[in-house]
Amino acid sequence: MNRYPLWKNLLILSVILLGLLLALPNLYPQDPSIEISAARGASVTDSSIGEISAALENAKVPFKGIEPREGEKLLVRFATPGQQLKGQETIDRTLAERYRTALTQVADLPGWMRALSMNQMALGLDLRGGIHVVIDVDMEAALDQALERYIGDLRSQLREAKVRYLTILRDGTEITLKFSDAENRDKAEKVLNREFRNLQLQSSESDGNFQIDASLPETEQKEIKDFALQQNITTLRNRVNALGVAEPSIARQGDRRIVVELPGAQDPGRLKEILGATATLEYRLVDTEGSVADAVAGRVPVGSKLYYERDGTPILLKRRVIVTGDQITDASAGFDSQSGTPAVFVNLDGQGARRMRNVTTENVGKPMAVVFIENRTTTRMVDGEPVKTTRKVEEVISVASIREPFGRRFQTTGLDSSEEAHNTALLLRSGALAAPIEIVEERTIGPSLGQDNIDQGFFSVMVGLALVVGFMALYYRMFGLIADLVLVVNLVMIVAVLSMLQATLTLPGIAGIVLTVGMAVDANVLIFERIREEIRNGNSPQASIHAGYDKALSTIVDANVTTLIAAVVLFSFGTGPVKGFAVTLFIGIVTSMFTAILGSRALVNLVYGGKRLDKLAI
């Protein structure tokens, strides 16, 4: 009686051994490392290892080794963080044109573990150190930009169709087109129905005014906002990759927020500058026929717009944009070969190259201006409260005559410093943000604080485990020792599952593990108390063991299922820290049900099964 068949014992043993194997990588230390990837226009080849090794040896920076990684990357391992920082400085100083570096930490695992793709648990920012940022996307601005694009497209289509209109006005999310007669209005309505199927059109006539009211339906507005959010996520990911951060996390949160987590990053000022910047360039022809003095006085010629150079000099430019930052495929910082001033070397896509070639061919000898556009956020105190305001800054940074036609590749000068050229090139490579953003939450965790959190979390788990183990051993004796053993196995199983799924362990996640330690023995307490009750009722020891496990099962399942539901709800609706708690709680409940019900039963059967017993040590 009270014996498992051999296959069930082997199955339980196999699961436990597999858990031990998957948890084993977490015993190995982590090496401070540098992840190296190729810069634009370069590549990681077989000779890269020798090139980087020679640079480090010449700078007398000791390193443990260099190894290839997936995605055409290299990993350089060091013994100490100090050597890691010196190594990054050396590579950035001597090989910055060809390679990009990112600081990281990688476990020093044996080759057979790496061959089996075994990994350590992923640690959250509160344990590893880094920067956590929550970004709010200005959806109203995204909608405004879309409506402005529609107005421009409406004008272009009506001109191409040779339909005369009086004016196009915008009121909120509605666009009004006014005409002098019903004939032109009806022609325009046909054109708009054919070319703008997304717009809702409504014709009207009152007091001799003929007009069409165009509006965006709710579904179209939602698509515009979703696209703006996704485009911003893509742009931010490109900018973070250009910063050189290993294993960044950029995810959507709700309808208008983005969460950015950068492990190992420790410069929030630089991060906010790059993430929040919206700099881009526009190339326009200079209006040489219009009067700048009249434009300053308020009489701007039709088809032109007044701008100012950085020194405050007014200049008149054509409204028609030749190319914008959206058509730039690559940009790099450097110096002009003739003047030696900072410059940005720009590559255009096919459409932008054709447009630039056509315009420059038609306008050789005429001046062309480069407009630097940036949304700058400033904070000022109003009635003792900080108020953030965003203003659009448009500056002409360069005016030069078109000497000869050019297309795909050219350079832009007129920047203040090499640092501005570098930042502008980075932003142009990454693309423009589809809508302005604002950083609404920011946390920076230093690596030493992360290590302190790990130490304190480990200590709390050990204290909780020791107290539970001591209580169970004293109160339930032999059965308590069995419960203690399966409790330790349960902790190993939690670590194994976290390592296998690469789920991120956070400080709240450690709290979930501590909670699981206490909850894991609840099942054994229910079983043991049921066994004691059966013994008090006069049943034999073997019958009491069988009845205890059998009758307590439904209560254990009910209690754990309700906790699992709570964990699922927390994960579904919670934010980062709450999600970390929910993950470890969910995994801990599942593993504790396995160890407390099947694992402890297998051990009890092994100790007491098939024996004649007069009493139990419970």
NORZI-V223354 format. One record per residue. N is the residue number from 0. D_FIRST is the distance of its C-alpha to the first C-alpha in Angstrom with 2 decimals. Layout:
# NORZI-V223354
n=<N	N>
d_first=<D_FIRST	D_FIRST>
This chain:
# NORZI-V223354
n=<0	1	2	3	4	5	6	7	8	9	10	11	12	13	14	15	16	17	18	19	20	21	22	23	24	25	26	27	28	29	30	31	32	33	34	35	36	37	38	39	40	41	42	43	44	45	46	47	48	49	50	51	52	53	54	55	56	57	58	59	60	61	62	63	64	65	66	67	68	69	70	71	72	73	74	75	76	77	78	79	80	81	82	83	84	85	86	87	88	89	90	91	92	93	94	95	96	97	98	99	100	101	102	103	104	105	106	107	108	109	110	111	112	113	114	115	116	117	118	119	120	121	122	123	124	125	126	127	128	129	130	131	132	133	134	135	136	137	138	139	140	141	142	143	144	145	146	147	148	149	150	151	152	153	154	155	156	157	158	159	160	161	162	163	164	165	166	167	168	169	170	171	172	173	174	175	176	177	178	179	180	181	182	183	184	185	186	187	188	189	190	191	192	193	194	195	196	197	198	199	200	201	202	203	204	205	206	207	208	209	210	211	212	213	214	215	216	217	218	219	220	221	222	223	224	225	226	227	228	229	230	231	232	233	234	235	236	237	238	239	240	241	242	243	244	245	246	247	248	249	250	251	252	253	254	255	256	257	258	259	260	261	262	263	264	265	266	267	268	269	270	271	272	273	274	275	276	277	278	279	280	281	282	283	284	285	286	287	288	289	290	291	292	293	294	295	296	297	298	299	300	301	302	303	304	305	306	307	308	309	310	311	312	313	314	315	316	317	318	319	320	321	322	323	324	325	326	327	328	329	330	331	332	333	334	335	336	337	338	339	340	341	342	343	344	345	346	347	348	349	350	351	352	353	354	355	356	357	358	359	360	361	362	363	364	365	366	367	368	369	370	371	372	373	374	375	376	377	378	379	380	381	382	383	384	385	386	387	388	389	390	391	392	393	394	395	396	397	398	399	400	401	402	403	404	405	406	407	408	409	410	411	412	413	414	415	416	417	418	419	420	421	422	423	424	425	426	427	428	429	430	431	432	433	434	435	436	437	438	439	440	441	442	443	444	445	446	447	448	449	450	451	452	453	454	455	456	457	458	459	460	461	462	463	464	465	466	467	468	469	470	471	472	473	474	475	476	477	478	479	480	481	482	483	484	485	486	487	488	489	490	491	492	493	494	495	496	497	498	499	500	501	502	503	504	505	506	507	508	509	510	511	512	513	514	515	516	517	518	519	520	521	522	523	524	525	526	527	528	529	530	531	532	533	534	535	536	537	538	539	540	541	542	543	544	545	546	547	548	549	550	551	552	553	554	555	556	557	558	559	560	561	562	563	564	565	566	567	568	569	570	571	572	573	574	575	576	577	578	579	580	581	582	583	584	585	586	587	588	589	590	591	592	593	594	595	596	597	598	599	600	601	602	603	604	605	606	607	608	609	610	611	612	613	614	615	616	617>
d_first=<0.00	3.83	5.66	9.10	11.18	14.06	16.66	15.27	15.11	18.59	19.88	19.08	20.58	23.56	24.33	24.34	26.53	28.82	29.21	30.14	32.65	34.26	34.59	36.13	39.72	39.96	40.17	43.50	46.81	49.20	52.70	55.72	56.96	59.63	58.97	62.13	63.12	66.38	69.15	70.92	72.87	71.04	67.90	65.40	66.17	65.34	68.26	67.00	64.70	67.67	69.90	67.59	66.81	70.57	71.25	68.65	69.88	73.51	72.62	70.73	67.47	64.48	61.49	58.24	58.52	59.26	56.90	57.12	54.98	54.42	57.31	60.08	59.49	59.47	57.53	59.22	57.01	58.42	57.26	58.54	59.55	63.14	63.28	61.78	64.60	67.27	65.91	66.13	69.69	70.68	69.35	70.82	74.14	74.56	72.54	72.45	74.34	71.64	68.32	66.54	64.17	61.25	59.45	55.67	52.79	50.56	47.58	48.31	45.40	45.14	46.35	42.99	41.73	44.90	44.51	41.07	42.70	40.49	42.01	41.80	41.34	44.55	46.09	48.10	51.65	50.74	48.84	51.01	54.41	56.78	58.54	57.19	59.80	59.74	62.70	64.22	66.09	69.29	68.66	72.00	73.83	71.95	73.13	76.65	76.77	75.65	78.37	80.98	80.02	80.40	83.87	84.93	83.63	85.39	88.67	88.32	87.52	90.40	92.80	91.74	92.18	95.56	94.72	96.75	95.03	96.31	93.35	89.58	88.15	84.68	83.49	79.87	77.74	80.62	83.34	86.73	89.17	92.76	95.39	99.09	98.92	96.56	97.14	95.69	92.84	91.90	92.15	89.90	87.36	87.15	86.70	84.00	82.10	82.13	81.30	79.16	76.64	74.45	77.17	77.81	81.58	83.77	87.56	89.92	93.65	95.47	99.07	99.74	96.65	94.50	91.06	87.51	84.56	81.62	78.21	74.74	72.02	68.88	66.80	69.32	69.38	65.60	65.75	68.48	66.44	63.27	65.36	66.93	63.55	62.22	65.50	65.37	61.82	63.05	66.13	64.26	61.81	64.82	66.39	63.27	62.92	66.57	65.90	63.50	60.13	56.92	54.06	55.87	54.20	56.47	54.91	56.11	55.32	56.27	59.55	61.90	60.20	59.16	56.90	57.86	55.73	57.17	54.97	57.14	60.36	62.29	65.67	65.49	69.27	69.41	66.44	68.06	71.35	69.95	67.49	69.95	73.01	74.40	77.28	78.66	82.01	84.42	87.39	90.51	94.14	96.75	99.17	102.50	104.60	103.53	104.94	102.61	104.95	104.76	100.96	100.80	103.08	100.62	102.18	99.50	100.48	98.42	95.84	95.80	93.96	95.02	92.97	93.60	93.32	91.66	95.02	95.74	98.12	97.89	97.49	97.47	94.84	94.27	91.50	90.30	87.47	87.56	83.98	81.28	78.30	76.05	77.81	77.37	74.85	75.31	77.19	77.73	79.76	82.66	86.37	89.39	91.17	94.63	94.38	91.36	89.94	86.25	85.38	82.53	82.36	81.17	79.85	79.97	78.06	79.93	81.15	82.23	83.97	85.97	86.99	88.01	89.96	91.80	92.74	93.89	95.87	97.75	98.34	99.38	101.46	100.07	97.88	94.15	92.13	88.54	87.00	84.15	82.02	79.49	77.86	78.10	76.21	77.92	76.88	79.48	79.33	80.40	80.57	78.25	75.59	74.95	75.90	75.16	77.71	77.63	80.92	81.69	83.88	85.92	88.07	90.21	89.37	91.49	94.55	95.83	98.07	96.60	98.30	96.77	94.11	90.52	87.17	83.68	84.02	86.30	86.37	86.83	88.62	89.72	86.57	87.01	84.83	82.55	79.58	80.55	80.93	77.45	75.86	77.82	76.74	73.08	73.33	75.19	72.60	69.79	71.57	72.79	70.60	70.68	70.90	71.57	68.62	68.13	65.63	64.16	61.47	61.32	59.05	59.49	56.82	57.95	55.79	55.79	54.59	51.85	50.71	50.84	48.61	46.09	46.18	45.86	43.07	41.10	41.78	40.60	37.27	36.82	37.79	35.47	32.56	33.41	33.61	30.29	28.55	30.23	29.37	25.65	25.41	27.39	25.82	22.07	22.15	19.20	17.83	21.48	21.85	19.02	20.91	24.11	22.98	21.99	25.28	27.28	25.63	26.59	30.18	30.28	29.07	31.85	34.42	33.23	33.59	36.97	38.14	37.04	38.68	41.61	41.30	43.77	42.53	44.91	45.26	43.86	41.01	40.22	40.24	37.64	35.44	35.92	34.99	31.86	30.80	30.85	29.30	26.45	24.92	25.39	22.21	20.26	22.27	21.37	17.60	17.96	20.32	18.07	15.29	18.19	19.42	16.26	16.39	20.10	19.49	17.78	14.08	11.59	10.69	6.96	8.40	11.27	9.81	8.46	11.85	13.83	13.33	13.64	16.71	18.45	18.56	21.64	23.52	23.02	24.22	27.17	28.30	28.23	29.89	32.79	33.22	33.25	35.96	37.95	37.72	38.97	41.85	42.80	42.91	44.91	47.57	47.60	49.92	49.17	47.63	45.59	44.33	43.18	41.19	39.68	38.63	36.64	35.16	34.00	32.54	30.90	29.19	27.82	26.55	25.10	23.03	21.61	21.02	19.92	17.36	16.16	17.33	16.04	12.51	12.61	13.98	11.62	8.66	11.22	12.19	9.33	6.08	5.19	8.12	9.83	11.49	14.68	15.50	15.08	18.00	18.70>
